[in-house]
Amino acid sequence: MAATAQQRTEVKGAVADSASNEFLEMATVTAQDAKDSSLITYTLTDRKGAFRLTGLPAGKPVRILVSYTGYRTWIQTVGTDRAPDLGRISLAPAPRELGVVEVAGNRPPISIRKDTIEFNADAFKTRPNAVVEELLKKLPGVDIDPDGKITVNGKPVSRIMVDGKDFFGGDSKIALKNLPTHIIDKVQVSDTKTKIESKIGVEKDGEDKTINLTLKPGKKKGLYGRVTGGYGTDERYDASGMINFFNGSRQISLLGSSNNLNKSGFSVNEMMSAAPMRGGGMTVAFGDGGMNVNGMSFSGGGEGIRTGSMLGVNYNDEWSKDLKSNTSYNFNNTNSKFSTLSENRYNDGRSVFGNREGYGRNQAHNVNLNLEYQLDSMTILSIVPRFSNTRQSSKTTSEETTFRDLDDKANERNGRNTSRSDQNNFSLDFNAMRTLNKKGRSISFRFKGNYGETTGNAFNYSDQKFYVGNVLDSTNILDQQSITSGKRESYDAAITYVEPLSDRWRMNASYSYRYNVNNSRRETYNFNENEKGYSEFDSLYSNRFNNKQMTHSPTVNFQFSNKKKNINATIGGGVLFNTLENYSFYDKQAFRQDQVNFNPNSRITYTFADKGQLTFSYNGYSQQPSIEQLQPVPDNSNPLNIRLGNPDLKTVFSQSFNLNYNKFKPNGFGIFSYASFRPVNNQFSTMTRVNSDGSQVTQTINVNGVYNANGSINLSYNKVKKDFQFRTNGGVFVNYSNNVNYSNINNKRGDTAVHKNVSKNFSIGPNVNASFSWKELLDLTMNYRPNYNQVTNDRTNVKTSNFTQRFTMGGTLYWPKHFFIDNDLQYTYNSNIAPGFKKGVPVYSAAIGYEFMKRSANIKLYGYDLFRQNTNIRRMVSELGTFDTRTAMVDQYFMLSFTYNFAKFGSKIGSNRRRDGARSIDLMF
């Protein structure tokens, strides 16, 4: 009997329309355990309506479900003596009846409707208290990389919604880390569209996806949440929490966290989530200014060790059937302490050694409001005001020494910098769309305005010493105060008309006008010993600068779709008339330039019979110089490395040629590949001149001859069975770029002229990922990414290369009962690391936990970097030289944490009601 249960059988058949007898392609065929309705396997029918279900247990009855949009679901239980061929299965059209509720157990795991893929969440089992991230990882075609980036069938996901409403501005990381899976009914994946595009039936190119999480009917009214607190060695701590309350169409959300683990404010419970840690971990990339999500600043404050706190509120409501609103507010406060050692070795023999340490603080407030009003059945209005306030401050001390050769000192510098800045920004988006009396015909209007102002105050002290033949030759002390202010305004208006020319052709015609004006003022004062204050005006480092940009752009696009819908094309483009005006008030210099660029926009997609897609696209883009790049005032915050703007900069124009081939079968195999070529005219680059005393001046310039070519191919395979799930994907990425700059860095001794440098960069990086889950006992993940990079300079003919590897492996064992054990190994290797440091570094972290209170709570002991191997050494190799940086980081620590999940659903939740009975609050601490 046991041997029989282990045997596997298969059944086949074909699905057709009961009336027309036409075969139905892409119907979903599901096999369930007849006893508990758990998923065994599933597949989709091919062009001839045929299917084959494999891996069925020979010794168990199996329930077969066949479903197709617009048809009644066919259900039949087949016993252990089942025939291998079910023959033709005829589906009858489903009547359109209101109030009919589909039985959850009879729903297929996957349904496909036009551009939407719908997953039945209950068909993909997750552990109790699991969050949405774990559910998405089990869905075929959905991938989440270590940085939290989501892709579906190789296409990026830019937004996550809940019941069709934005959740914290669509920020995917908040939804991934906080929403529990037990409230999710369906996961719907579709092309990203605006409300207006959805209304008029615009078909998108499918290059960007949106995930909509629909709630179960019984979970639309209730309370759920989670709180987590942890404290560890070296005074490390992490606290976060959430509480959610839904009631119909109203949703209000509040979340918050505080930690000193260098974690982003909105990645709540990144290392100690309510569900135990998943193998592979997560890496968050930070810059000096923090992190940016969906255009909003989060957890800034600079590099180093950060203490961050945040609070966020989100509110969704439908005030009436015609008026909908979404409001969000978030606050971030981050304090950082940083210490950085640097060693820069240039190809001309110079070496620069530096030490920088200090403190930084960043506070940010962001408020967003989105109102949508259905004026009548043909007209939609939307208004989106946004406001943000950011305050930043820092205090830094630095030391720097430059050598012409190893034994020939050129200069020394000791500096102190203190700065503070305040920035306010307000923007308003207004959109109006009206459908006209002909199907597909519409007209829309868009206006976007933005106003911002910035004030700053900085003190810069630098003690410089210059050497000749290792003997002190001269000194210079710089002690200045700089007061800065700036205002920026931008106005963008566009009108678009859509006209269906036939059943196959559609025309989009639009005209847009954009006006930008930037005013920047900088006043610099030297310290006066007699007056003991900053009173001596320094005109060299002061200026008042005005920049205006005016753009007119008429555009016409023609869209085509053939009768079979397997050929879709867009052909067209626009003309960009751009005027750039610059004026410097202090030196009375004015500059104006007029440019005309053609912005092509063409795309053609062919869908093969096996659902593979081949796409070719050609696009053009323009990029305007920023006010910082234009303003001709030297930035002497580091007097030995001065940066200078350039008012003569031209607009960058780049072209993009892309060829893509994608194919994905929801029941297992996928291939995603592309090739791209991007030439650029007037690319922004730099001109660097090194002086005899070792100091240098760098200015932004335009260059030509820049291009980039790259390609990638990735394969994926997914296998889902009742007791296990196996996923693997892998591929290779190749990149080649040609870059241009000007400098005298690579010159021979005595040659001070600035020359053109052309560098060629080649890199190749394969990757492989795999994951395995068995019942509710074991989860395993693995990722391996080697990469080879080579840089060649044409003037020196010097080739510099390095080889890196990154390997991560993680696992979670849920055994014995109520216990879980996490393991996480990350290994990095760099063949060209700085001398004195290990080329290969393994970092091993682990945790053990215990679940209690019916799995609603757990306590966990977590250890980070158990073997004290982690280092924060970064090496960058370019055509100019090799640059090494070592930054202070979070060292080994141990932490004990407690997590509690709570939920209550039902009609008794809440007491405040509107006339329509809707009520819902979603709170996150």
N, C-alpha and C positions, 0 to 999 in steps of 0.2 A: 504493500500500500504506500509506504514511504517512497519507494522507487517511482511509483506512478505519479506521485505528487510533484516529483522533481522533473518529470518529463515535460517537454514543451511542444505544443501543436500550433497550427495556424488555420485561419479560415480566409476565404476570399469571396468576392462578389462584385456586383456592379450596381450603381444607383442611377435611377432615371425618374423623369417626371411622369406621373401616373396618367396625365391627360395626353401630352404630346409624345410620350415615349422617348424624348430627347435625354441623352445622358447628362448628368449634372457633375460638372467639374468643381473641385474644391469643396465638396461636401465633407463634413467631419464624421468619421466613423470611430466610435469609442468602445472599448472593452472594459467592463467593470466587474468586480467580484460580486456575484449574485447575492452573497450573504450580507456584506456591509457596504456595498456600492462604492468601494474604494477603487481608484483608477489603476488599471493594469497596463494598458497601452492605448494608443490612438494613432490615426493616420488620416490623410486626406485623399480624396479620389483624384485620379488623373484626368486627362482630356476626354477619355472614353468612359468616364464614370467608374472605372475599375479601382479596386482597393485590395490590399492584402494585410491582414493583421497577424503578426508573428509573436512568438513568445507567450502564448496562452497556456495556463496550467492545464495539463491533461486530466488531472483527477478532480477538477472543480467545475461546477456550473458557472457559466459566464453570461452576463447581460450585455447584449450588443445594442448600441444606440447609434442611429444615423440621423444627422440633423443638417439642415440647409436653410439659409435665411428665406423666409416667406413660405416655408413648408412645415407640415406637421412632423414632429419627431417620430421616427420609427423605432420601436423598442421590442426586443425579443430575447428571451432567456434560452440559451442552448445548453444542453446537459453534457455529461461526460462522453456520451455516445454521439456527439454532434458530427454532422457531415462537414467535410472540408470545404465545400462550395455552397454558399448561401444563395447562389443564383442572382437573378435580378430583383432588386429591392425598389419598389415604386413608392415615391413620396407624393402625398396629396397636398395641394395648396392649403395653407392655413387661413381660416377666415379671420378678418380683422374685427376682433371683438374687444370691447373696452372692459377693463377690470379683470382680465384673465391673468392669473399669476402662474408663472412657470415654476414647476417643481424643481428645486435646486439640484436634487440628485439626478434629474433627467437632463441636465444641461451638459453640453459637450465641453471639454476642456478648452477648445479653441474654436472661435467663429470668425469668419472673414467677411466684412461688408465693405465693398468698394475700397477706400483707402484706409479702413480701420480694421485692426486686428484686436479681437476681444478675447481675454483669458478669463476663465472661470476660476476665481481665487481658491475655492474649496477643493478643486481638483489637484492643487499643488500643496501638499501638506507641509506645514511648518510647526515648530515647537510652540507650546503655549508662551505667551508674552513676547513672541518674536515681532520684530518691526518690519516695515515695508521692504527694507533693503534685502532681508532674507528671502522674502517672497519673490522679488524681482530676479534674484540670482537663480531661482529655480525655473523661470520661464524660458522656453526655447527661443533663441535669438537675442536675448537680453543679456548684456554684459555690463559689469561695473568694475572699473579699473581701481587700482589702489588709491587714486586721488578722488574717488567718488564720481568720476565722469561716467554717465550712462549712455550706452549706445543700443539701438535696436536694429538688428539686421545690418550692422555696420554704420547706421546713421545716428548722429548725435541727438540726444534729448535735451532740449533747452528749457522745458517747463513741465512742472507737475501740478495738476489741478485736483481738487477734491470736489466731487459732485458738480463738475463743470465750473468751479469757482477757483480763482487764484488762491494759493495757500502761501502766505508770506511772499507775495510777489512772484510766485512760481518757483521759488528757490528749492531745488531738488534735494539738497542736503538736509534741510529741515524736515521734509516729508520722509526721507529715507530713514532718518535716525529717530523719529519721534512717533510716527503713526503706527499703531499696532495692526497686525495682519488680521486679527479676529473680527475686525469691523469692516473689512474690505469684501465687497461682493464681486466686483469685476475690475479688471485692469484693461483699459482701452488705450490703444496706441494708434495715433493718427498723425497726419501731416499738420504742422504748426500753421494755424491761420488766425487772423484777427476776426473779431465778431462780424465785421463788415464783409470780409472775404468769405466767411461761411455763409452769410446771408445771401450773397449774390452768386454763390456756387463756383467760386474761383477754384480751379484745380492747381495745386502747388506742385513743385518739382520733386517733393519727397525727400529733400536733402536735410530737413530738420523735422524733428518729431516732438510731439506732446503726449504725455501720459496723463490720463484722467482716471482717478481712483473713485469708483462709485461705492457708496456705503450700502450695507445690507439694510433692507427695510426696517428691521427691528433695531438697528443701531443708529438711526437718524435722530433719535431722541434719547439722550442719555449722557452719562458722565464717565469719563475714564481718564487715567493719568499715570504718572510715574514720578518718583523722587529718588535721587541717588546722592549719597554723600560718602566721601572717602578721605582718609588722612594717612600720611605716610612718613617715611624717614626724610630727613633734611627739610622738615616742615612743608613737604609737598601736600597739596590738597586739591580736591575736585568736588564741586557741588553743582547739582543741576536738578531740574524737575519740570514737570508739565502736568497740566490738568485740562481735559477737553470736555466740552459740553455742547452737544448738538441738539437742536430741536427744529426740525423742518428745514427751512431755507436760511435760517439765521445761524451764523457761525462767528464766534468771537474767540480770539486766540491770544494767549499770553505765555511767554516762555522766558527762561533766564538761566544763567550759569555763571560760575566763577571758578577759576583755577589758576595755578602757576606752573602748568605743564606744557606751555607753548602751544596750547590748543586754540583753534579758532572759536570765537564766541558762539557761532551758530552751529558748530558741530557738537551739539550736546551729547554727552556720554560717548565720545568718540572712542575711548579706550575701555570704558566701563559702562557699556550699554545695559539696558535692563535685561536683555538676553545676554548670555555669556559671550565673551570676546570670540570673534570669528578668526580663523587662521588667515595669515597673510597680512593682517594689520592694515593700517591706513597711513598715508603720508600726506601732509598738508604743506604746500609751498608758500613761503612768505617772502615778501620784499621789504625794503626799508619802510615803506608806508603801510604795511599790513596786507590785508587780503581784500579783494574786490569781488563781489558777487552780484551779478545782474545790475552792474552800474552803481552799486551802493557799497560804501566803505565799511569794512568790519574789522575789528580787533587790530588796529594799526599800532604804531608805537615803535617800529623799528625792529632790527635784528636782535639776537641775543636771547636772554632768558626773560620771558614775558609773564606778567600777571594780568589776566584779562577777566573782565566782568561784562555781562551783557543782559539786556532786557528787551523783549520784543512783544508787540501786541498786534493781532490781526483780527479784523472784523468784516464779515460778509453778511449781507442782508438783501432781501427783496422787499422793499417798502410797499410795492404794489406789483401787479402783473406787468407793468410797463417800466418800473423804475428799479434798478439794481445798483448796489454799491459795494465797493471793496475799499477798506481803509487799513493801513498798517503803520506802525511806529516802532522804531528800534533805536536803542541806545547802546553804545559800546564805550568802555573805558579800559585802556591798556597802558600799563607801566612796564617799561623794559630796562634791563641793565645789560649792556653789551661790552664785549672786549674782543678785539680783532687784531690778529697778527697777519701781515701781508709781506710777500716777497715776490717782486716783479723783476724778471730777467728779460731784457730786450735783446733782439738779434744784433744790435750794434755794439754790444758789450756792456751797456749800462745795467746797473742793478739798483733797485729802490727797495729799501727795507722800512716797514712802517709798523707802528703800534697805535691803536685807536681804542679808547674806552670812554664810557659815559652812560648817560641816562636819557630816556625819552618817555614822552607821554602823549597819548592820543585820545581825544574824546570826540564822539560823533553822534549826532542826532539826525534821524531820517524820518520824514513823514510823507506818506503817499495816500492819495485819494483817487478812486476811479468810480465815476458815475456813468451809468448807461441808461438812456431813456428812449423807449420806443414811442415816438411821436404819433405814428399811425402804422398801419400794416405795411407801408412802403418806405418809411423814413426812420432811421436810427441816428441818435446823437450820442456822443460820448465826450466826456471832459475828464482830463487826468492832470490835476495839479500835484506838484512835488516840491518839498522843501528839505534842505539839508544844512546842517551847521557842523563844522569841523574845527576843532582847536588842537594844535600840535605845539609841543615845546620839546627842546632838547638841550643838553649840556654835554660837550665833548672835549676831551683833551687828546692830543695826538703828538707823536714823534715820528720823524721821517729822516732817513739818511740816503743820499744818492752817491753811487760810485761810478766813475767813468769806466774804469776797469776794476778788477778785484781789489787792487791795492792803491787806487787813485781816487780819493774822496773828492767829491764835487761840492756837496752842500749838506747842511743839516737844518732841520726846522723843528721847533717846538711851538705848538699852537693850542689855543683855547677858543672854542666856539659856543656861543649861547644864542638860542633863537626861540622865537614864539610867533605863531601865525594864527589868524582867525579867518575862516572862509564861510560865506553864506551863499547859497544858491537856490534860486526859485525857477521852476519851469512849469509850463502849461501846454498841454496837448488838447486840441479840439478837433473832433472828426465828425463829419456829417455825411450820410449816404442816403440816397433815395433811388429806389428801383423805379423804372419808368414803365410805360404801358406795354412794352414789348418784352417778352421773356428773355432774360439775359442782359437787357439794356439797363444801364445804371449810370449815375453821376455821383461823384463824391468830392468832398473838399476837406483839406487838412491844413491846420495851422499849428505851428509849434513855436513857442517863444521861450527864451531862457535869459535870465538875468543873474549875474553873480558878482560878488565883490570880495576882495581879499586884502587884509592888512597884515603887516609883519614888522618885527623889530629884531635885529640881530647884532651881536657884538662879536668882532673877529680880532683876535690877538695872535700875532705870529712873530717869533724871534728866529731870524734866519742868519746863517753863517755860510760864507762861501770860501772855498779852498782852491789854491793853485799849487800843484806839486805837494799835496798833503799839508800845506802850510796855510794858516788862516789869512785870507786876503782882504775880506771886507765883511761887514755885518749890516743888517737892516732889521728894524723893528716896525711892524705894522700893528696899529691899534686903532680900530675903526668901529663906528656904529652906522648901520644901514637901516633906513626906514623905508619900507616899501608899501605900495598900495596899488590896487588894480581893479578895474571894472570891465566886465565883458557883457555884451548883449548879442543875441542872435535871434533872428526871425526867419521862419521857414514856412512858406505857403505853397500849396499845390492843389491843382484841380485835375481830376481824372474822369475820363469818359470811356465807358465800355459799350461796344456795339457788336452784337452777334451778326456776322455777315452771312452765315449759313449754318447748317447743322454741323459743319466741320470746322468752320473758321470763326474766329473772334478777334476783334481789334481793340487794343487798349491804347488810348491817346492821352497824354498828360503834359502839363506844363508846370514847372516849379520855379520859384524865385527864393533865393536865400541871401540874407544880409547879415554879416557878422562885423562887429566893431569891438576892438580890444584897446583899452587904455592902460598903460603901465607906467608907474612912476617909482623912481628909486633915488633917494637922497643919501649920500654917504658923507660922514663927518669924521675927521681925524681927531685924535685926543690932543688937547692943548694942555701942556704941563703947567703953564702959568695960570690958567683958569680952572685947572683940575676938572675938565669936562670935555665933552665931544662938541666942539664949536667951530672947528676949521672945515669949511665946506670943500669937498674933493670932487671937482668937476669930472675927473677922469673916470671915476666909478659911479657917476650919477647921470641920470637921463630921465626924460619924459618921452614916452613913445606911444604913437597911435598907429593902429593897424586896422584896415578895412578890407573886407572881402565881399564881393557881390557876384552872384552866380545866377545865370538864366539857363534853364535846361528844358527844351522841348523833347519829348520822347514818344515814339510810336513802336508798338510791338504787335505782331500778328501771331495768334495761337492757332494751332491746327491739331485735330485729332481725327483719325480715320474711323471708319465704321466699326472695325473690330477692336478699336481702342488699344491696339498694340503699337501704334505709332503716335507719339505726341511730340510736337515741335513748337518752339518759340523763336521767331525771327524778328529782329529789330534792333533798336538802339536809340541813342539820343545824342544831341550835340550840347556840349558844355561850354558856355561863354563865361569866362571867369576874368574878373578884374581885381587886382591886388594893389592897394595903396598903402604906403608906409610913410610916416612923417616923424622925424626926430626934432623935438622942440628946442633942445639945448644947442645943437649945432646947425639948426635950420635946414636940415637935409630932407628932401622929399624924393620918393621913388614910386613909380607906377608901372605896372606891366599888365598887358592884356593877352590872354591866351584862349585858344579855341581847341578843344579836344573832342574827339568822337568816342562816345562810350557805347560800344557794342554790347548786345545782350541776346545771344542766340544759344539755343539748346535743342537737341533732338534726342528722343529716347525710343528705342525699339524693344518691345517685349516679346521674347521668344515663346514658343508653345510650351516649353517646360518652365515658364515663369522667370527665366533669366532675363536680366535687363542690361542693355548696352546703351550708354549715354555719352554723347559728345557735347561739350559746351565751350563757348568762347565769350569772354566778358572783358570789359575794360573798367578801370577804376582810377579815380583821381584822389590825391591826398594833399591838403594844404599845409604849409609850414605853421608851426605853433608860434605864439608870441615869444616864448623863450628862445626859439631858434632864430627869430628875426631880430630881436632887440640887440643893437650893437654896443652893449655895455659889458665890460669884462667882469666875469664872476671870479673874484679873488678870495673865495672862502678857503682855498688852498693856494697861496701865492706862488708855489712852485709848480702848480698845474692849473693855469688860468684857462677858462672856457669863455668863448666869445661868440655872440650871435652874428647873423649875417642878413641885413635887410634886402639883399639882392637875390634871395632864394626864390626859385621857381616852383611851380606846382609839380608834384610827382605824378606821372602817368604810368600805370602798369597794365599789362595784358595777361590774361590767364587762359591757357588752352588745357582742357581736361578731358580725359577719356576714362570712363568707369564701366566695369562689368560686375554685376551683383546677381547672386542667385541664392535663394534660401527656401528650404522646405521646412515648414513648421514641425515636421516629425523627425528632424535630425540634422541634415547636412546643409552647410552654407559656404559660399565662396564670395569674398569681397575684395575687389582689386581696383586699382586706379593708376593712371599715369598723368603727370602734370608738367607743364612748361610755362614759366612766368618770366618774360623779359620786362625790364623796368627802364624808363627814361627819366632823367633828372632825379635819380635816387638820392635821398639824403645820405651824405657820408661825412667824413671829417678830413681836415687838413691840419696836421700836427707839425709844429716846428720846435725842435729842441735847441736851446741856447747853449753857449759855451759853458755857462755856470751850472748846467744840469737841469735848469727849469724848462718848462715847455708851455706852449700856447696852442690850444685846440679850437678850431672854428668849424661850424657846420657849413658844408658846401653841397652843390649838386654835381653828380657824376653820371656818366653813361657807361654802357658796357656791362651792366649788372644783370644777371639772370640766375634762375634757379630751376632745376629739373629734379623731379623725384617720382617715385613709384612704389607701390606696395601691393602685396597679395597676401590674403589671409584666408585660412580654411577653418571651419568650425564643425563640430559634431556633437550632438546631444542625444542621450539615451535615457528615457524615463520609463521606469517600471514601478510596480507596486511597492517594492521594498527598497529600491535604490535609484539613484540618479547619477549619471556620469556625464561630464561635460569636458570637452577639450577644444582648444583653438590655438592656432599658431600661424606664423607667416614670416615675412621678411620685408624690411623697409630699406630703400636705397635713395640717397640724396646726393646731388652734385650741384654746387653753386660757384658762381664766379663773382667776386666782390672787388670793388675798387676804392682806394683811398689815396691820399697824398701825404707824404711825410719825409723827413730826413732821418728817420730812426734807423733805417737799414743802410745808411750811407757808409762809405769807407771813411776812415779817420781823415779829417781835414775838409771833407766835402759837406758844406752846410746848406746846399741848395735843396729845395723841396722837389721830390720826384714822385712820379706815379707808381703806386704799388698795386699789382693785381694778384689776388690770392685765390687759389682754387681749393675748395673744400669737398672732400669725398667721405661719405660715411655709409656704412651698411650695418643693419641691426636686425637679426632674426629674433623671434620671440616664441615662447610656447607656454600655454596655461592649461591647467587641468584641475578639476574638482570632482570630488566623489562624496556622496551622502548615502548612508545605509540606515534605513528605518529612522528612528529618533535616537540613535546611539552614537553615530560617528559622522563627523564632517572633516574632510581633508581638502586642502588647497595647495597648489604649487604654481610658481611662476619663475621663468628663467629668461633673462634678456641680456645677451652679449652685444657689444657694439664696437666697431672699429672705425676710427676717425683719422683722416690724414689731411694736413694743410700744407700746400706748396706755394712758396712765394716766387714770382717770376723774375724779380730783380736779383735775388740772392741765390735762387735755385735751391733753397733750403727746404727739405721736407721734414715735417714734424708729425709724429703719429702717436696714438695711444689706443690701448685696448681696455675696455671696461666690461665688467660682468656684474649682474645683479640677480641674485637667486633668493626667493622667499618661499618658505614652506610653513604651513600652519595646520593645526588640527585641534579638534575639540572632541573629547570622549565624554559621553553622558552615562557614566557607569562608575561605581555601583549606583543604585537607585537614589535619586535626589542629589547626587554629586555630579560635578562636571570638572574636567581638567583641560586647560587650554595650553597650547604650545605654539610658539611663534619664533621662527629662525629667519634672519635676514643676513645675507652674505653679500658684500660688495668688494669688487676688485678693480684696481686701476693700475695699469702697467707703468704709468708715468707720474706717479705720486711724488710729492716732495721728498727729498732725502731725509732719512731719519724716521720715516713713518712706514707702517706696514702697508703693503700693497693690497693685501686681502684682510678684511675685517668682518668677523662673524658677530652678530648681535642676537643673543638668545633671551627671550622673555617668556614667562610662564605664569599661570594662575591656577588656583584650585578654589572651588566654590561649592556651596551647599544651598539647595533650594528647599523652601518650606512654605507653610501656609498655602497649601494646594498650588505650589509653584508660583504664587504671586509675589514672593519675596526671595531674595538670595543674599548671601554674604560671601564675599570673595577676597582672597589674598592674592595680590598681583605683584610680580617682581619684574622690573624693567632692566634689561642689560645685565643679566645675572653674572656674566664673566668679565664685566668692566672692559669691554673691547671697543666700544663706540668712539668714533672720532668725527670731528666736523671739519675735515680738510677738503677744500675744493680747488681744483686745478683747471684753468682755462688756457687753451692753446690757440694762438691766432698767428696771422702773418707777421705780427710785430714782436712776438715773443711768448714767454710762458709766465702765467700769473697764478700764484698760490695764495690762498686765504685760509686762515684758521680762526674760527669763531667760537666763543663760549657757548655751551649748550647745556641741556638738562642731562645730568649724569645718572648713574644707577640709583634707583630708589625702590622701596617696597611700600605698598599701599594696601590698607584694609578698607573695603567699601561695603556699603549696604544699599540695596535697591528694593523698592517696594512698588508694585503695580496695583492699581485699583480700577474698578469699573462697575458701573451701575446703569442699567438701561431699563426703560419702561415709561409708561404714561404718567407716572407720578413725579417725574423729574421736572423741576421748575414750576414757578407759580405765576410769573409775569407773562401775559399773553397778549398778542395783538389780535385784531379782528380776524385775521386769517389763520390764527392759531399757531403761527410759526414761532419757534424759540430755539436758540442753540448758543451755547458758550463753549469755547475751546480754549482752555487756559494752560500755559506752559511756563513753569518757573525755571 
